[in-house]
Each structure stands twice: as C-alpha cells, then as structure tokens.
Amino acid sequence: MCVVYADRTHAAIRRPFQAPPPSPDCCFGRRHSSRDGARADERSECESSGCARRPAEPNSGQHLDAGQWQSKVEQLSTDYLHFMDDLGEHVPIIAHGYDYMPPSNKGVKYDGFRVTGPWVLPAMIAKNITDVTLQRALVKEMMNDFNDILAKMQAKYPLNFIHVDLRGMFVESDWLNEIHLKQAGFKRVAQAFMDAIDNRLPAVQQARKDAGL
C-alpha cells in the first residue's frame, strides 16, 4: 500500500504556518464553505450521510496541499484500474485499505538491522508538524481518503473488486512500526480476508457467472 511512502506524502503535506485552503474537502472533492456558496443544509446532509471522507480533525485538512494530494489520490485510483484491467477479467480483486497507523521513528528491521523506514513521521517532521495529535489526524485523513478510493471502486465495479475495511481494528500496541503490524495483527488481517472470501466472494462469483464472465 504505497500511500504511506514518503514520496507519496511528503509533497502533499503543508507546513503549519502555510495558508490553509478555504475549507476541507468532503465527499470526493465536494467543498463546503461560505466562500464557495455552499448551503448549510448541504453540509448537514454530508455529515449525516456517514461519509468516511469527512476530515478526521477540524484542522487536519489544512495541512494537506489539496492539489498535490488530489493528484496522489487520482494516481492511486489509476493504479487500481490497471490492476483490474490485468486481473479483473479472470478473478475478482480483494484489497484492504489499511488502518490508522501511528507515525513513529521505527523502521523495518530484518535480523535486528534497520533496512528501510520510517516513512510517515520524517515527512511530517520535515514540514514542522510535530504535534502528535495533528500527526495522527493527518494519517486518519489520508487513510480515510485511501479507503474511500477502494469503497468507490467496489461500488463502481462490484463484479471485479471487494474492499476489506480495516479501519478501527487495531490500537497502537498492535503495530510493529509505522506500516507493519505485529504477528497477531497480521493474523487478524488474514481473518478479515478469509471472512471476505467466505462471506462475500461467493455472491460476487455468482454475479459474474450470471453476467457471463
């Protein structure tokens, strides 16, 4: 899942003292603010709809460069479309969208030696984002965006794509480092995939059969 890599996040994160955009993004790019003439009932409708895209914190979206981040999000969507072009004709794709990993200074180690990482925390520190609460809010913002991509793919391509939503499944102690879980956590991810295979895939396979795929 490449959204957490430094080259995917660094350019999209704003320094705290940069001027924020007029309002946080919502519902796949729809913007709500008095400056763009959005009505209060539109905002209320969005908030009551359960849209996972809503900002995780009131100020978190102000620290994402809207143009840069939207470009990254669109590239991820394109990447998954390529996957479906290559595989979707033959088999449905099952993909997960990560949980809210805690930024940390722990890299990936093999045999006790650091091989690579960390990724998220250095990108934030480089932009002078040092407040832990804000760091985690930014992660939540980006992970919500990523999961929204997968949910949208599932809704648009129900015969080709299954989204496994892991958000809220893990706590900080479940993480080995920024992007990898401990063994027990990976077992829970595996179980989530098994649940999707056992409980959701059969209906997709039948629908594909009915559609002549």
Buried (B, 14 or more C-beta within 10 A) or exposed (E): BEBBBBEBBBBBBBEBEEEBBEBBBBBEEBBBEEEEEBEEEBBEEBEEEEBBBBBBBEBBBBBBBBEBBBEBBEEBEEEBBEBBEEEBEEEBBBBBBBBBBBBBEBBBBEEEEEEEBBBBBBBBBEBEBEEEEBBBBBBBBBBBBBBBBBBBBBEEBBBBBBBBBBBEBBEEEBBBBBBBBEEEBEEBBEEBBEEBBEEBBEEBBEEBEEEEB
